[in-house]
Amino acid sequence: MNKKLTVGTVLIHIFFILFSLSFLIPFILIISASFTQEDALVANGYALWPSEFSLESYQYVFSNPDRLINSYKVTIFYSVVATFLSMIVMMLMAYPLSRPNYRYRRGVTFFIFFTMLFSGGLIPSYILITKYLHLGNTVWVYILPYLANAFHIIVIRTFFQGLPDSLIESAKIDGAGELKILFSIIMPLSKPVIATISLLTLLARWNDWNTALIYIRDTSLYSLQYLLQEILRNVEFIEEMAQSSPVAGGLIDTSNIPSETIRFAMCIVAAGPMLIIFPFFQKYFAKGLTVGAVKG
Amino acid sequence: MLKGDSMSVLQKQEKRDVAKRASKRKAFRENAELSVLLIPGILYFLIFCYLPMIGIIVAFKDYRNNLGVFGSKWTGLKNFEFFFTSQDAVRIFRNTIGYGIAFIILGLVCAVIVALLLYEVRSRNCLKFYQTTMILPHFLSWVIVGYITYILLEPNMGVINKILGIFGIEGLQWYSEPKYWIFILPIVNIWKTVGLNCIMYYAALMGVDKELFEAATLDGAGRFKQVIYISLPMLVPLMITLTILHVGNVIRGDFGLFYTIPRDIGLLYPTTDIIDTYVYRGLRTGDDIGITAAVGLFQSVVGFVMVVGTNLIVKKINPEQSLF
């Protein structure tokens, strides 16, 4: 019996090691590609280790970083502002809905919940945002349309409901207003749910690429992810970037630009920092967000 | 005496009324105070969720941008008629629904299997390592996943063709053959989503009372039997909840997956074009906005009916497990 058990355990570990490799190898491939010399890459293909080590691609990226820095600025700005604003809006909304005595609780909850089930779709939203609200091609289009999320409000509300009622009652006797109760009593007790939801919101905003695809024309307003998308899709985009770089030294021959490796160097520089940071907050993503919380 | 008595009754009544009114006023004030907090959120949902629902009337109009939503001419069901008689309709519905169903089933099976296996892992360090790696794709945008699939599938330099080359097999033209994508898209989707889903099922398994397993061991049930008779049944509620949540997605494809991974290559549309990519292209080209909106409306209505319907069926069978 004991022997059989170890065989089973070994097999499970082998499975998980292969499974883990399938998630790690892609990153190694990208990193390796960014450090490979262009001609060697074209000749030998992508590999786990650079066939010929080179920093050329990074020289191009860092000698002309305006676009990248710009996209970083735009992305950091809207991600932080959007996360902050939407946390405030969502908590303000979740608090009354968590109060058993609040008269319009059921009506408002349904009003929110319905948006999870039905939506107008892309076309009406597009017409509304560009033609009537004039948000197209502004940084606000990254923020306002994503200000609240029905599911997140319900998760926050459910967490608030779990807090003892007596806290609120005694604060009321002391004459505290609802806003004060929310911010000085409820909020400090709700750190876990606030952390989880703000990280989810931040991640969604940071990884947003389709807003720019649909609403942004101005290259100086590109989000990081959309900049990466353009770099992957258009060789011209890289060539244009590289040509204005001092490394090229006014070189007109675009065939000399290491466009393949530049792509991956850009990918590392643009996506790397967050990829290193986010897994540290892993536990917040897995915990606290049990779907059962929706019910009620 | 009698008079005095009735007086006191009246007074009492009045007193009670005053108290009632006061408590009513207090209740109203409390409700009002709470209602004020809702204003920003309500405004958001009205503007960005409910206004577009009204805007869906463009599906019944010949939309002209200069005339606006309300100025454009009504055309009745012409937009729907035009779309449903076109060849695109068959293709995008087949793809959307086909992948939708495949993703739900495969996603469920893979996540549950991995979670059950993970539950057998005892070493804390190994557990942490496996969990961390499998959740990594959850932090990636579809754009980055697009870079990864490009590295793997690029016909001349791509890893997969290089590996095939080692075995003397000629490289395949991944980006120009639609038939491969029936497999590529589900694999990529599972790769990205399995980690988080698995961890949710794993969390549910952790909640199972350990004594159940101990009792089963005493009764002589092996690990496999325990999985079948204890672990799996314990996961059923979560499976149902997640499936209800996902069932609306049968008709709503993940735009990021279907747009960035096949790189919007026209040659691949037969197996990669779904409603969402079709609607996006309609928007990009700008003509036939009405038709595109009609497709979007149809999608929303079907998605709505499916979620509500599934929930209703689950409610009939077991009210405890329904979502709402």
Contacts between the chains, C-beta under 8 A, distances in Angstrom:
chain1	res1	chain2	res2	distance
A	8	B	120	7.4
A	8	B	223	7.3
A	9	B	120	7.2
A	9	B	122	7.8
A	12	B	117	5.5
A	12	B	120	5.3
A	12	B	121	6.3
A	13	B	121	7.3
A	13	B	126	6.8
A	15	B	117	6.4
A	16	B	117	7.1
A	16	B	118	7.4
A	16	B	121	6.8
A	16	B	126	7.2
A	16	B	130	4.7
A	19	B	114	7.3
A	19	B	130	7.1
A	19	B	133	7.8
A	19	B	134	6.7
A	20	B	129	6.7
A	20	B	130	5.7
A	20	B	133	4.0
A	20	B	134	6.9
A	22	B	191	7.0
A	23	B	133	4.5
A	23	B	134	6.0
A	23	B	136	5.1
A	23	B	137	6.3
A	23	B	191	7.7
A	23	B	195	7.4
A	24	B	133	5.9
A	24	B	136	7.7
A	26	B	148	4.2
A	26	B	151	7.1
A	26	B	152	7.7
A	27	B	136	7.8
A	29	B	148	7.3
A	29	B	151	5.0
A	29	B	152	7.8
A	29	B	159	6.5
A	30	B	147	6.1
A	30	B	148	6.9
A	30	B	151	6.6
A	33	B	151	6.4
A	41	B	157	6.5
A	42	B	156	7.7
A	42	B	157	6.5
A	44	B	157	7.8
A	45	B	156	7.2
A	45	B	157	3.9
A	45	B	158	6.7
A	45	B	159	7.0
A	45	B	161	7.7
A	45	B	162	4.6
A	46	B	151	4.9
A	46	B	154	7.4
A	46	B	157	5.6
A	46	B	158	6.7
A	46	B	159	5.3
A	46	B	162	7.6
A	47	B	159	7.6
A	47	B	162	7.8
A	88	B	40	7.8
A	89	B	40	4.8
A	89	B	41	5.2
A	89	B	44	6.3
A	90	B	41	7.0
A	92	B	37	4.5
A	92	B	38	7.0
A	92	B	40	6.1
A	92	B	41	6.3
A	93	B	37	7.2
A	93	B	38	5.7
A	93	B	40	7.6
A	93	B	41	3.5
A	93	B	42	7.8
A	95	B	34	7.5
A	95	B	37	6.1
A	96	B	34	3.8
A	96	B	35	7.0
A	96	B	37	5.5
A	96	B	38	5.7
A	99	B	34	6.4
A	101	B	27	7.6
A	101	B	30	7.2
A	102	B	30	7.9
A	102	B	31	6.4
A	102	B	34	5.1
A	103	B	27	7.5
A	103	B	31	4.8
A	104	B	31	7.2
A	104	B	35	6.7
A	108	B	38	6.3
A	108	B	42	7.4
A	111	B	42	7.4
A	111	B	45	6.6
A	112	B	41	7.7
A	112	B	45	6.4
A	113	B	324	7.1
A	115	B	45	5.9
A	115	B	49	4.2
A	115	B	50	7.7
A	117	B	248	7.4
A	117	B	303	7.9
A	117	B	304	5.3
A	117	B	307	5.7
A	117	B	308	6.8
A	118	B	53	7.0
A	118	B	300	5.7
A	118	B	301	7.9
A	118	B	303	7.7
A	118	B	304	4.7
A	119	B	49	6.7
A	119	B	52	6.9
A	119	B	53	7.3
A	119	B	300	5.7
A	120	B	49	7.5
A	120	B	51	7.7
A	120	B	52	2.9
A	120	B	53	4.5
A	120	B	54	7.6
A	120	B	55	5.6
A	120	B	56	4.9
A	120	B	296	7.7
A	120	B	300	7.1
A	121	B	52	7.1
A	121	B	56	6.8
A	121	B	279	7.1
A	121	B	293	6.9
A	121	B	296	3.1
A	121	B	297	6.4
A	121	B	299	6.7
A	121	B	300	5.5
A	122	B	276	7.8
A	122	B	279	5.3
A	122	B	280	6.9
A	122	B	283	6.4
A	122	B	296	5.9
A	123	B	55	7.8
A	123	B	58	6.5
A	123	B	279	6.8
A	123	B	282	7.6
A	123	B	283	6.4
A	123	B	289	6.1
A	123	B	292	5.5
A	123	B	293	4.0
A	123	B	296	5.3
A	124	B	51	7.7
A	124	B	52	3.9
A	124	B	53	7.4
A	124	B	54	7.8
A	124	B	55	3.1
A	124	B	56	5.3
A	124	B	58	6.4
A	124	B	69	7.8
A	124	B	293	6.6
A	124	B	296	7.7
A	125	B	48	7.3
A	125	B	52	4.6
A	125	B	55	7.6
A	126	B	283	5.9
A	127	B	55	6.0
A	127	B	58	6.8
A	127	B	63	7.8
A	127	B	69	6.2
A	127	B	289	7.8
A	128	B	47	7.9
A	128	B	48	7.8
A	128	B	51	5.6
A	128	B	52	5.7
A	128	B	55	5.8
A	131	B	65	7.0
A	131	B	68	6.8
A	133	B	47	7.7
A	144	B	44	8.0
A	144	B	48	7.2
A	145	B	48	5.2
A	147	B	44	4.8
A	147	B	48	7.4
A	148	B	41	5.4
A	148	B	44	4.9
A	148	B	45	6.7
A	150	B	45	7.9
A	153	B	41	7.2
A	177	B	33	6.8
A	178	B	30	7.7
A	178	B	33	4.7
A	178	B	34	5.8
A	178	B	37	6.5
A	179	B	37	6.9
A	182	B	37	7.3
A	203	B	139	6.6
A	206	B	141	8.0
A	207	B	139	7.9
A	207	B	140	7.4
A	207	B	141	3.6
A	208	B	141	7.7
A	209	B	141	5.7
A	209	B	142	7.1
A	209	B	143	5.0
A	209	B	256	7.5
A	209	B	260	7.8
A	210	B	255	6.3
A	210	B	256	6.7
A	210	B	259	7.8
A	214	B	280	7.4
A	214	B	283	7.1
A	225	B	141	4.7
A	225	B	143	4.8
A	225	B	144	7.8
A	226	B	143	7.6
A	228	B	143	4.9
A	228	B	144	7.2
A	228	B	147	7.5
A	229	B	143	4.6
A	229	B	146	7.2
A	229	B	260	6.7
A	232	B	143	7.0
A	232	B	146	6.0
A	232	B	147	6.0
A	232	B	150	6.6
A	232	B	263	8.0
A	233	B	263	6.7
A	233	B	264	7.8
A	260	B	157	7.5
A	263	B	147	7.5
A	264	B	147	7.2
A	267	B	144	6.8
A	267	B	147	5.3
A	271	B	140	7.7
A	271	B	141	7.7
A	271	B	144	5.3
A	274	B	139	7.4
A	275	B	136	7.9
A	275	B	139	6.4
A	275	B	140	7.4
A	278	B	139	4.4
A	279	B	132	5.9
A	279	B	135	7.3
A	279	B	136	6.5
A	279	B	139	6.6
A	282	B	131	7.5
A	282	B	132	6.2
A	282	B	135	5.8
A	285	B	135	7.0
A	285	B	138	6.9
A	285	B	196	7.2
A	286	B	131	7.6
A	286	B	135	7.0
A	286	B	196	7.3
A	286	B	199	4.6
A	286	B	200	7.4
A	286	B	203	6.8
A	287	B	203	7.5
A	290	B	200	7.4
A	290	B	203	7.2
A	291	B	200	7.4
A	291	B	238	7.3
A	291	B	241	5.1
A	291	B	242	6.4
A	291	B	245	6.4
A	292	B	238	7.8
A	292	B	241	6.5
A	294	B	241	7.9
A	294	B	245	8.0
A	294	B	323	6.2
A	294	B	324	7.7
A	295	B	323	6.4
A	295	B	324	7.2
